[in-house]
Structure formats: structure tokens, C-alpha cells
């Protein structure tokens, strides 16, 4: 089975290195020195990884035969494809490879468009979806059951139920103002705020 494991980004320096957008949770296995990867478009490959290192949190690769910045820039936006044994695919229904989640449309339960997943950040505590919104801004969505309600690979979408303020900080202010009735005491307003925080936790 062929899986997209990375997308080549911009050139780094003048010696042929490129940044890569990692799309696998096993970069040390899929993107290590000596790995031979197919490409999309196919005419650009195959490419053999010569060296790899992490710089400022980004993976940098150098490919055999690419010795300067001009050659590195020519590879920009090419997808790197690895052969993966189907037996190694996740067996649990709620486990996914990064490539399965990349570019999914992110929507609310009512269908409101939020954006699309452009990157997945693997942190010690949890995974984060980096979602690019239609206006070009980004928002981080924790990949937790309380927020990510559904992953639909057939429809290529991710349904989320975000707490107030996660998508738009103004939501929290608007919601609390809307719910507060004239004459309502401060204790009532505080209670509502505590309920919302409890839902966030």
C-alpha cells in the first residue's frame, strides 16, 4: 500500500536541504537516511534520502543528487510516498495515520465550515490539528474525544464540537452577554461561567 508520508517545502540554506511537512507519525522509520521514496508527480522521483536533521522544530532532508538551493527549490510541493504493509495499518477504529487526517474539511455539527487540516502536531500530552481557515488564519484543535466528535474518511471531513472561545475568542463574550437577562444578579452570571468552564475541562 502506498501512503503519503511528507510534502516537500521550501529550500533551507544553499546546500540542497529542504524543509518537509511530515504526514506520518513514524518519521524516523519512513523518512530516515537511505529511504527511497516515490513521488507525486511520479516524474520527480524516486528520491533517496541522504541526510536528515531537525532544525527549529522542523525536519530538514537532503536528497541524493540535490546539491544546491536551485535543485532544492525545484522539489517544492512534491509529495513523498512510501510503501507500507497493510498489516501495519491501525486496527482500532479511532486510530489514524497522519496521512488519513491531512486535508480533511473541519466543520461544526451543523455543517458550518471551519477550515481544513494542514498539519498535525504530536505533543506529549495530546495531538493537535492545525486548521487553516478560509481567511488564511490558523486555529489549533485538540484531538480529544470531547472536541472531535467524528472523523468521516469517506466524506473527508472532521466534525468538531468546540467549547466557547476555541474557534473565536469573541464567542465566549457574546454567549455570556446573550444569556444574561436584565436584572440577573452577578452570582447567576458567575454560575453560568463556571458551567462553561466545566464543559471545557
ROSE-4610 file (N, C-alpha, C; in Angstrom, 1 decimal, always signed):
// ROSE-4610
residu = [X/X/X/X/X/X/X/X/X/X/X/X/X/X/X/X/X/X/X/X/X/X/X/X/X/X/X/X/X/X/X/X/X/X/X/X/X/X/X/X/X/X/X/X/X/X/X/X/X/X/X/X/X/X/X/X/X/X/X/X/X/X/X/X/X/X/X/X/X/X/X/X/X/X/X/X/X/X/X/X/X/X/X/X/X/X/X/X/X/X/X/X/X/X/X/X/X/X/X/X/X/X/X/X/X/X/X/X/X/X/X/X/X/X/X/X/X/X/X/X/X/X/X/X/X/X/X/X/X/X/X/X/X/X/X/X/X/X/X/X/X/X/X/X/X/X/X/X/X/X/X/X/X/X/X/X/X/X/X/X/X/X/X/X/X/X/X/X/X/X/X/X/X/X/X/X/X/X/X/X/X/X/X/X/X/X/X/X/X/X/X/X/X/X/X/X/X/X/X/X/X/X/X/X/X/X/X/X/X/X/X/X/X/X/X/X/X/X/X/X/X/X/X/X/X/X/X/X/X/X/X/X/X/X/X/X/X/X/X/X/X/X/X/X/X/X/X/X/X/X/X/X/X/X/X/X/X/X/X/X/X/X/X/X/X/X/X/X/X/X/X/X/X/X/X/X/X/X/X/X/X/X/X/X/X/X/X/X/X/X/X/X/X/X/X/X/X/X/X/X/X/X/X/X/X/X/X/X/X/X/X/X/X/X/X/X/X/X/X/X/X/X/X/X/X/X/X/X/X/X/X/X/X/X/X/X/X/X/X/X/X/X/X/X/X/X/X/X/X/X/X/X/X/X/X/X/X/X/X/X/X/X/X/X/X/X/X/X/X/X/X/X/X/X/X/X/X/X/X/X/X/X/X/X/X/X/X/X/X/X/X/X/X/X/X/X/X/X/X/X/X/X/X/X/X/X/X/X/X/X/X/X/X/X/X/X/X/X/X/X/X/X/X/X/X/X/X/X/X/X/X/X/X/X/X/X/X/X/X/X/X/X/X/X/X/X/X/X/X/X/X/X/X/X/X/X/X/X/X/X/X/X/X/X/X/X/X/X/X/X/X/X/X/X/X/X/X/X/X/X/X/X/X/X/X/X/X/X/X/X/X/X/X/X/X/X/X/X/X/X/X/X/X/X/X/X/X/X/X/X/X/X/X/X/X/X/X/X/X/X/X/X/X/X/X/X/X/X/X/X/X/X/X/X/X/X/X/X/X/X/X/X/X/X/X/X/X/X/X/X/X/X/X/X/X/X/X/X/X/X/X/X/X/X/X/X/X/X/X/X/X/X/X/X/X/X/X/X/X/X/X/X/X/X/X/X/X/X/X/X/X/X/X/X/X/X/X/X/X/X/X/X/X]
num = [1/1/1/2/2/2/3/3/3/4/4/4/5/5/5/6/6/6/7/7/7/8/8/8/9/9/9/10/10/10/11/11/11/12/12/12/13/13/13/14/14/14/15/15/15/16/16/16/17/17/17/18/18/18/19/19/19/20/20/20/21/21/21/22/22/22/23/23/23/24/24/24/25/25/25/26/26/26/27/27/27/28/28/28/29/29/29/30/30/30/31/31/31/32/32/32/33/33/33/34/34/34/35/35/35/36/36/36/37/37/37/38/38/38/39/39/39/40/40/40/41/41/41/42/42/42/43/43/43/44/44/44/45/45/45/46/46/46/47/47/47/48/48/48/49/49/49/50/50/50/51/51/51/52/52/52/53/53/53/54/54/54/55/55/55/56/56/56/57/57/57/58/58/58/59/59/59/60/60/60/61/61/61/62/62/62/63/63/63/64/64/64/65/65/65/66/66/66/67/67/67/68/68/68/69/69/69/70/70/70/71/71/71/72/72/72/73/73/73/74/74/74/75/75/75/76/76/76/77/77/77/78/78/78/79/79/79/80/80/80/81/81/81/82/82/82/83/83/83/84/84/84/85/85/85/86/86/86/87/87/87/88/88/88/89/89/89/90/90/90/91/91/91/92/92/92/93/93/93/94/94/94/95/95/95/96/96/96/97/97/97/98/98/98/99/99/99/100/100/100/101/101/101/102/102/102/103/103/103/104/104/104/105/105/105/106/106/106/107/107/107/108/108/108/109/109/109/110/110/110/111/111/111/112/112/112/113/113/113/114/114/114/115/115/115/116/116/116/117/117/117/118/118/118/119/119/119/120/120/120/121/121/121/122/122/122/123/123/123/124/124/124/125/125/125/126/126/126/127/127/127/128/128/128/129/129/129/130/130/130/131/131/131/132/132/132/133/133/133/134/134/134/135/135/135/136/136/136/137/137/137/138/138/138/139/139/139/140/140/140/141/141/141/142/142/142/143/143/143/144/144/144/145/145/145/146/146/146/147/147/147/148/148/148/149/149/149/150/150/150/151/151/151/152/152/152/153/153/153/154/154/154/155/155/155/156/156/156/157/157/157/158/158/158/159/159/159/160/160/160/161/161/161/162/162/162/163/163/163/164/164/164/165/165/165/166/166/166/167/167/167/168/168/168/169/169/169/170/170/170/171/171/171/172/172/172/173/173/173/174/174/174/175/175/175/176/176/176/177/177/177/178/178/178/179/179/179/180/180/180/181/181/181/182/182/182/183/183/183/184/184/184/185/185/185/186/186/186/187/187/187/188/188/188/189/189/189/190/190/190/191/191/191/192/192/192/193/193/193/194/194/194/195/195/195/196/196/196/197/197/197/198/198/198/199/199/199/200/200/200/201/201/201]
x = [+0.8/+0.0/+0.9/+0.5/+1.3/+0.6/+1.5/+0.9/+1.8/+1.2/+1.9/+2.5/+3.8/+4.4/+5.0/+5.0/+5.5/+5.3/+5.3/+5.3/+6.5/+7.2/+8.5/+8.1/+8.8/+8.5/+9.6/+10.0/+11.0/+12.4/+13.3/+14.7/+15.2/+16.2/+16.8/+18.3/+18.9/+20.3/+20.6/+21.9/+22.4/+23.0/+22.8/+23.5/+22.5/+21.3/+20.4/+19.3/+19.4/+18.4/+17.0/+16.0/+14.6/+13.9/+12.9/+12.0/+11.0/+10.4/+9.3/+8.2/+7.0/+5.8/+5.5/+5.7/+5.6/+4.2/+3.8/+2.5/+2.5/+3.4/+3.4/+3.8/+3.3/+3.7/+4.9/+5.5/+6.7/+7.8/+8.2/+9.1/+10.5/+10.9/+12.2/+12.3/+11.1/+11.1/+10.9/+10.0/+9.7/+10.6/+11.2/+12.0/+13.4/+14.0/+15.4/+16.3/+17.6/+18.6/+18.6/+18.7/+18.7/+17.3/+16.3/+14.9/+14.7/+14.1/+13.8/+12.3/+11.9/+10.5/+10.0/+8.9/+8.2/+7.7/+7.3/+6.8/+5.6/+4.9/+3.8/+4.0/+4.3/+4.2/+5.3/+5.0/+6.0/+7.3/+7.2/+8.3/+9.5/+9.1/+10.2/+11.0/+10.6/+11.3/+11.7/+12.1/+12.1/+13.3/+13.1/+14.1/+14.7/+16.0/+16.7/+17.1/+16.7/+17.1/+18.6/+19.4/+20.8/+21.1/+20.5/+20.6/+19.3/+19.2/+18.0/+18.4/+17.8/+18.0/+16.9/+16.8/+15.7/+16.3/+15.7/+16.2/+15.0/+15.0/+14.0/+12.6/+12.6/+11.3/+10.8/+11.6/+11.2/+12.2/+11.7/+12.6/+13.2/+14.5/+15.2/+15.8/+15.6/+16.1/+17.0/+18.0/+18.7/+18.6/+18.4/+18.2/+19.5/+19.7/+20.9/+20.8/+21.9/+21.9/+21.4/+20.9/+20.5/+21.5/+22.3/+23.5/+23.4/+22.4/+22.3/+20.9/+20.7/+19.4/+18.5/+19.0/+18.2/+17.6/+18.4/+17.8/+16.8/+17.0/+16.1/+14.8/+14.8/+13.6/+12.8/+13.4/+12.7/+11.8/+12.1/+11.3/+10.1/+10.0/+8.9/+7.5/+6.8/+5.4/+5.2/+6.4/+6.3/+5.9/+5.0/+4.6/+5.6/+5.9/+6.8/+5.9/+6.1/+5.2/+6.0/+5.6/+6.3/+5.4/+6.0/+5.3/+5.1/+3.8/+3.5/+2.8/+3.2/+2.5/+1.1/+0.0/-1.3/-1.5/-0.7/-0.9/-0.4/+0.3/+0.8/-0.2/-1.3/-2.2/-3.0/-3.4/-4.1/-5.3/-5.5/-6.6/-7.8/-7.5/-8.6/-9.3/-10.7/-11.5/-11.2/-10.6/-10.4/-8.9/-8.1/-6.7/-6.5/-5.7/-5.5/-4.0/-3.6/-2.3/-2.5/-1.4/-1.5/-2.0/-1.6/-2.0/-3.5/-4.1/-5.6/-6.3/-5.7/-6.3/-6.0/-4.9/-4.4/-5.5/-5.8/-6.7/-8.1/-8.5/-9.9/-10.6/-11.8/-12.6/-13.0/-12.9/-13.3/-14.6/-15.6/-16.9/-17.5/-18.5/-19.3/-20.4/-21.0/-22.1/-23.2/-23.4/-24.5/-24.0/-22.8/-22.2/-21.4/-21.4/-20.6/-19.1/-18.6/-17.2/-16.2/-15.2/-14.2/-12.9/-12.5/-11.3/-10.9/-9.6/-9.1/-7.8/-7.6/-6.4/-5.2/-4.2/-3.0/-1.8/-1.9/-0.7/-1.2/-0.5/-0.8/+0.4/+0.2/+1.3/+1.2/+2.2/+2.2/+2.9/+2.1/+2.7/+2.7/+3.4/+3.4/+2.1/+1.3/+0.0/-1.1/-1.1/-2.1/-1.7/-2.5/-2.2/-3.1/-2.5/-3.3/-3.4/-4.6/-4.9/-4.6/-3.7/-3.5/-4.5/-5.5/-6.5/-6.4/-6.3/-6.3/-7.7/-8.0/-9.4/-9.5/-10.7/-10.8/-10.1/-10.0/-9.3/-7.8/-7.3/-5.8/-5.2/-6.0/-5.6/-5.6/-4.9/-4.9/-5.5/-6.1/-6.6/-6.1/-5.8/-5.4/-6.6/-6.8/-7.9/-7.3/-7.5/-7.0/-7.7/-7.0/-7.6/-8.0/-9.1/-9.6/-11.1/-11.6/-13.0/-14.0/-13.7/-14.7/-14.9/-13.9/-14.0/-14.2/-13.4/-13.5/-14.6/-15.8/-16.9/-16.9/-16.4/-16.5/-15.4/-14.7/-13.8/-14.5/-14.8/-15.5/-14.6/-13.8/-12.9/-13.5/-14.7/-15.5/-15.9/-16.4/-16.8/-15.7/-14.5/-13.4/-13.7/-14.2/-14.5/-14.3/-14.0/-13.9/-14.9/-15.8/-16.8/-16.4/-16.4/-16.0/-17.1/-17.0/-17.9/-17.1/-16.6/-15.6/-16.3/-15.6/-16.1/-16.1/-16.8/-16.8/-15.4/-15.0/-13.8/-12.6/-12.8/-11.8/-11.6/-12.7/-12.6/-12.5/-13.3/-13.3/-13.5/-12.5/-12.5/-13.7/-14.3/-15.4/-16.7/-16.7/-17.8/-18.2/-17.1/-17.3/-18.0/-17.6/-18.1/-19.5/-19.8/-21.1/-22.1/-21.7/-22.6/-23.0/-22.0/-22.3/-23.2/-23.1/-23.9/-25.3/-25.4/-26.7/-27.5/-26.9/-27.6/-28.0/-27.4/-27.6/-28.9/-29.9/-31.2/-31.1/-31.9/-31.9/-32.3/-31.5/-31.8/-31.1/-30.5/-29.9/-28.7/-28.6/-27.6/-26.2/-25.2/-23.8/-23.6/-24.2/-24.0/-24.5/-25.6/-26.1/-25.2/-24.6/-23.7/-22.5/-22.0/-20.8/-21.0/-22.2/-22.5/-22.5/-23.1/-23.1/-21.6/-20.8/-19.4/-18.7/-19.0/-18.4/-18.9/-20.2/-20.7/-19.9/-19.6/-18.9/-17.5/-16.9/-15.5/-15.5/-16.5/-16.6/-16.7/-17.5/-17.6/-16.3/-15.5/-14.2/-13.2/-13.3/-12.4/-12.5]
y = [-1.2/+0.0/+1.2/+2.2/+3.5/+4.5/+5.2/+6.3/+7.5/+8.7/+9.9/+10.2/+10.3/+10.5/+11.9/+12.7/+14.0/+14.9/+16.2/+17.1/+18.0/+18.1/+18.9/+20.4/+21.2/+22.6/+23.4/+24.5/+25.4/+24.9/+25.5/+25.2/+25.8/+25.1/+25.6/+25.7/+27.0/+27.1/+27.0/+26.7/+26.7/+25.4/+24.4/+23.1/+21.9/+22.3/+21.3/+20.8/+21.3/+20.8/+21.4/+20.7/+21.2/+21.0/+21.8/+21.5/+20.6/+19.8/+18.9/+19.0/+18.9/+18.8/+17.3/+16.9/+15.4/+15.0/+13.9/+13.4/+11.9/+11.6/+10.3/+10.4/+9.5/+9.6/+8.7/+8.2/+7.4/+8.0/+9.3/+9.9/+9.2/+8.7/+8.1/+6.8/+6.2/+5.0/+5.3/+6.1/+6.4/+7.4/+8.3/+9.4/+9.4/+8.2/+8.1/+8.1/+8.4/+8.3/+6.9/+6.9/+5.7/+5.3/+5.9/+5.6/+6.0/+5.2/+5.5/+5.7/+6.9/+7.3/+7.6/+7.1/+7.5/+8.9/+9.5/+10.9/+11.1/+12.2/+12.7/+14.2/+14.5/+13.7/+12.7/+11.6/+10.5/+10.8/+11.8/+12.2/+12.8/+13.2/+13.9/+12.8/+11.6/+10.6/+9.4/+8.3/+8.3/+9.1/+9.5/+10.3/+9.4/+9.5/+8.8/+9.8/+9.6/+10.5/+10.3/+11.3/+11.2/+11.6/+12.7/+13.1/+13.7/+13.7/+14.3/+14.8/+16.0/+16.5/+17.5/+17.7/+18.6/+20.0/+21.0/+22.4/+23.3/+23.9/+24.8/+24.1/+22.8/+22.1/+21.6/+21.8/+21.3/+20.3/+19.3/+18.3/+18.8/+18.7/+19.0/+17.8/+17.6/+16.5/+17.0/+16.1/+16.3/+15.0/+15.2/+14.0/+13.8/+12.6/+12.2/+12.9/+13.6/+14.3/+15.7/+16.2/+17.5/+18.3/+19.1/+19.7/+21.2/+21.9/+23.3/+23.8/+25.1/+25.6/+25.6/+25.7/+25.7/+24.3/+23.3/+21.9/+21.6/+22.2/+22.0/+22.7/+23.9/+24.7/+24.0/+23.3/+22.6/+21.4/+21.0/+19.9/+20.4/+21.7/+22.2/+21.7/+21.4/+20.9/+19.5/+18.8/+17.4/+16.5/+15.5/+14.6/+13.4/+13.0/+11.8/+10.6/+9.5/+8.3/+7.1/+6.4/+5.2/+4.0/+2.8/+1.6/+1.1/+0.8/+0.4/-0.9/-1.9/-3.1/-2.9/-3.3/-3.1/-3.7/-4.7/-5.3/-4.3/-3.3/-2.3/-1.1/-1.1/-0.1/-0.2/+0.9/+0.9/-0.1/-0.9/-1.8/-1.2/-0.3/+0.3/+1.3/+1.4/+2.3/+3.8/+4.1/+5.5/+5.9/+5.0/+5.3/+5.6/+6.6/+7.1/+7.4/+7.2/+7.7/+9.2/+9.9/+11.4/+11.6/+10.8/+11.0/+10.9/+10.1/+10.0/+11.2/+12.0/+13.2/+14.5/+14.5/+15.7/+16.1/+17.4/+17.9/+17.6/+17.0/+16.8/+18.2/+18.3/+19.5/+19.5/+20.6/+20.7/+21.5/+20.9/+21.5/+21.4/+22.2/+22.1/+21.1/+20.7/+19.7/+20.2/+21.5/+22.0/+22.2/+21.8/+21.9/+23.2/+24.1/+25.3/+25.0/+25.6/+25.3/+26.1/+25.4/+26.0/+26.1/+25.1/+25.1/+23.7/+23.5/+22.2/+21.9/+20.6/+20.2/+20.3/+21.1/+21.3/+20.7/+20.4/+19.9/+19.2/+18.2/+17.5/+17.6/+18.2/+18.3/+17.3/+16.5/+15.4/+15.9/+16.2/+16.7/+15.6/+15.7/+14.6/+14.4/+15.4/+15.3/+14.9/+15.4/+15.2/+15.6/+15.2/+15.6/+16.9/+17.7/+19.0/+19.0/+19.3/+19.6/+21.1/+21.4/+22.8/+23.0/+23.8/+24.0/+25.4/+25.4/+26.7/+27.1/+28.3/+28.8/+29.5/+29.7/+30.3/+31.6/+32.4/+33.7/+33.6/+32.4/+32.2/+32.1/+32.4/+32.3/+30.8/+30.5/+29.1/+29.0/+27.9/+27.6/+26.2/+26.0/+24.7/+24.0/+22.7/+21.9/+20.7/+20.6/+19.4/+18.1/+17.1/+15.9/+15.0/+15.4/+14.7/+14.4/+13.4/+12.9/+14.0/+14.9/+15.9/+17.0/+17.1/+18.2/+17.6/+16.5/+15.9/+14.8/+15.2/+14.3/+13.1/+13.4/+12.4/+12.6/+11.5/+11.5/+10.7/+11.3/+10.6/+10.6/+9.5/+9.4/+9.3/+8.7/+8.6/+10.0/+10.8/+12.2/+13.2/+12.7/+13.6/+14.8/+14.5/+15.6/+15.2/+16.3/+16.1/+17.0/+16.4/+17.2/+17.5/+18.7/+19.1/+19.8/+19.7/+20.4/+21.2/+22.4/+23.2/+23.9/+24.0/+24.8/+26.3/+27.2/+28.6/+29.2/+30.0/+30.6/+29.9/+28.6/+27.8/+28.3/+28.5/+28.9/+30.4/+31.1/+32.6/+33.0/+33.8/+34.2/+35.1/+35.7/+36.6/+35.8/+34.5/+33.6/+33.6/+33.5/+33.4/+34.6/+35.8/+37.1/+37.2/+36.9/+37.0/+36.1/+34.9/+33.9/+34.4/+34.8/+35.2/+36.4/+37.3/+38.5/+38.2/+37.3/+36.9/+36.2/+35.4/+34.6/+35.4/+36.5/+37.3/+38.1/+37.8/+38.5/+39.8/+40.8/+42.1/+41.8/+42.4/+42.2/+41.0/+40.2/+39.0/+39.3/+38.7/+39.1/+38.5/+39.0/+38.6/+37.1/+36.6/+35.2/+34.3/+34.7/+33.9/+33.8/+35.0/+35.1/+34.3/+34.3/+33.6/+32.1/+31.7/+30.2/+29.7/+30.6/+30.2/+30.0/+30.9/+30.9/+29.6/+29.2/+28.0/+26.8/+26.8/+25.6/+25.5/+26.6/+26.6/+26.0/+26.5/+26.0/+24.5/+24.1/+22.6/+21.8/+22.4/+21.7/+21.6/+22.7/+22.8/+21.7/+21.4/+20.5/+19.1]
z = [+0.0/+0.0/+0.0/-0.8/-0.9/-0.1/+0.8/+1.6/+1.5/+1.5/+1.5/+2.9/+3.0/+4.3/+4.5/+3.5/+3.7/+2.4/+2.6/+1.4/+1.6/+0.5/+0.5/+0.5/+1.4/+1.5/+0.8/+1.4/+0.8/+1.0/+0.2/+0.4/+1.7/+2.3/+3.5/+3.3/+3.3/+3.1/+1.6/+1.3/+0.0/-0.4/+0.5/+0.2/-0.2/-0.6/-1.1/-0.1/+1.1/+2.1/+1.9/+2.3/+2.1/+3.5/+3.8/+4.9/+4.4/+5.3/+4.9/+5.9/+5.3/+6.2/+6.4/+7.6/+7.9/+8.0/+7.3/+7.3/+7.8/+8.6/+9.2/+10.7/+11.5/+12.9/+13.2/+12.1/+12.2/+11.3/+11.5/+10.6/+10.7/+11.9/+12.0/+11.2/+10.9/+10.1/+8.6/+8.3/+6.9/+6.2/+7.0/+6.5/+6.9/+7.2/+7.6/+6.5/+6.7/+5.6/+5.0/+3.7/+2.9/+2.4/+2.9/+2.4/+1.0/+0.2/-1.2/-1.3/-1.8/-1.8/-3.2/-3.5/-4.7/-4.6/-5.7/-5.6/-6.4/-6.0/-6.8/-7.1/-8.3/-9.5/-9.6/-10.3/-10.4/-11.1/-12.0/-12.8/-12.0/-10.8/-9.9/-9.1/-9.1/-8.3/-9.1/-8.4/-6.9/-6.3/-5.0/-4.3/-3.2/-3.0/-1.9/-0.9/+0.4/+1.4/+1.8/+1.7/+2.0/+3.5/+4.0/+5.4/+5.9/+7.2/+7.8/+9.2/+9.5/+10.9/+11.2/+12.5/+13.0/+13.3/+12.8/+13.0/+13.3/+14.5/+15.0/+14.9/+15.2/+15.3/+13.9/+12.9/+11.5/+11.0/+10.3/+9.8/+8.5/+8.4/+7.1/+6.5/+5.2/+4.5/+3.3/+3.0/+1.7/+0.9/-0.4/-1.2/-2.1/-2.4/-3.2/-4.6/-5.0/-6.3/-6.2/-5.1/-4.9/-4.1/-4.7/-4.0/-3.8/-4.3/-4.1/-4.0/-3.7/-3.4/-4.6/-5.8/-7.0/-7.2/-6.9/-7.0/-6.0/-4.7/-3.6/-3.9/-4.5/-4.8/-5.8/-6.7/-7.8/-7.3/-6.0/-5.4/-4.6/-4.5/-3.6/-4.0/-2.9/-3.0/-3.6/-3.8/-4.2/-3.0/-3.2/-2.2/-2.2/-1.0/-0.8/-0.4/-1.1/-0.9/-0.5/+0.5/+1.0/+0.8/+0.7/+0.6/+2.1/+2.4/+3.8/+3.7/+4.6/+4.7/+5.3/+4.6/+5.1/+6.5/+6.9/+8.2/+9.3/+8.9/+9.9/+10.1/+9.3/+9.5/+10.8/+11.4/+12.7/+12.6/+13.7/+13.8/+14.5/+15.5/+16.2/+15.4/+15.5/+14.7/+14.9/+16.1/+16.5/+16.3/+15.6/+15.4/+13.9/+13.7/+12.3/+12.0/+10.8/+10.4/+10.0/+10.1/+9.8/+8.4/+7.4/+6.0/+5.8/+6.7/+6.6/+7.1/+7.9/+8.5/+7.8/+7.1/+6.4/+5.3/+5.3/+4.3/+4.5/+5.6/+5.9/+6.1/+5.7/+6.0/+7.4/+8.1/+9.5/+9.6/+10.1/+10.2/+11.6/+11.9/+13.1/+12.9/+14.0/+13.8/+12.9/+12.8/+11.9/+10.5/+10.2/+8.9/+8.6/+9.6/+9.4/+9.1/+8.1/+7.7/+8.6/+9.1/+9.9/+9.1/+8.3/+7.5/+7.2/+7.0/+6.7/+7.4/+7.7/+8.5/+7.6/+8.0/+7.2/+7.8/+9.1/+9.9/+11.1/+11.6/+12.9/+13.8/+14.9/+15.9/+17.0/+17.1/+18.1/+19.4/+20.4/+21.7/+22.7/+23.8/+24.8/+25.4/+25.6/+26.3/+25.3/+24.1/+23.1/+21.7/+20.7/+19.4/+19.1/+18.2/+17.8/+16.3/+15.9/+14.4/+14.2/+13.2/+12.8/+11.6/+11.8/+10.8/+10.2/+8.9/+8.1/+7.8/+8.2/+8.0/+6.6/+6.1/+4.7/+4.6/+5.7/+5.6/+5.7/+5.8/+5.8/+7.2/+8.3/+9.6/+10.1/+11.2/+11.7/+13.1/+13.4/+14.7/+15.1/+16.3/+16.8/+17.5/+17.1/+17.6/+18.3/+19.6/+20.3/+19.8/+19.5/+19.0/+20.2/+20.9/+22.0/+21.8/+22.4/+22.2/+22.5/+23.5/+23.9/+22.8/+21.9/+20.9/+19.5/+19.2/+17.8/+17.9/+17.4/+17.5/+16.5/+15.3/+14.3/+13.2/+12.8/+11.7/+10.6/+9.5/+8.4/+7.2/+7.0/+5.9/+4.6/+4.6/+3.3/+2.8/+3.7/+3.3/+3.4/+3.9/+4.0/+4.9/+6.1/+7.0/+8.4/+9.2/+10.7/+11.3/+12.1/+12.8/+14.2/+14.6/+15.9/+16.7/+18.0/+18.9/+19.9/+19.4/+20.2/+21.4/+22.5/+23.6/+23.2/+23.9/+23.6/+23.7/+22.6/+22.7/+21.9/+21.6/+21.0/+19.5/+18.8/+17.4/+17.3/+18.1/+18.1/+19.5/+20.0/+21.4/+21.7/+20.6/+20.9/+21.2/+20.8/+21.1/+22.6/+23.4/+24.8/+25.4/+24.9/+25.4/+24.9/+23.6/+23.0/+23.7/+24.0/+24.6/+26.0/+26.8/+28.2/+28.2/+27.2/+27.2/+26.8/+25.8/+25.3/+26.3/+27.2/+28.2/+29.4/+29.6/+30.8/+30.6/+31.4/+31.3/+32.2/+31.8/+32.6/+34.0/+34.9/+36.3/+36.9/+36.1/+36.7/+37.6/+38.7/+39.6/+39.2/+39.8/+39.4/+39.7/+40.8/+41.1/+40.0/+39.4/+38.3/+37.1/+36.8/+35.7/+35.9/+37.2/+37.5/+37.4/+37.8/+37.8/+36.4/+35.4/+34.0/+33.5/+33.9/+33.5/+34.0/+35.3/+35.9/+35.1/+34.7/+33.9/+32.6/+31.9/+30.7/+30.9/+31.9/+32.2/+32.5/+33.1/+33.4/+32.2/+31.2/+29.9/+29.2/+29.4/+28.7/+29.2/+30.5/+31.1/+30.6]
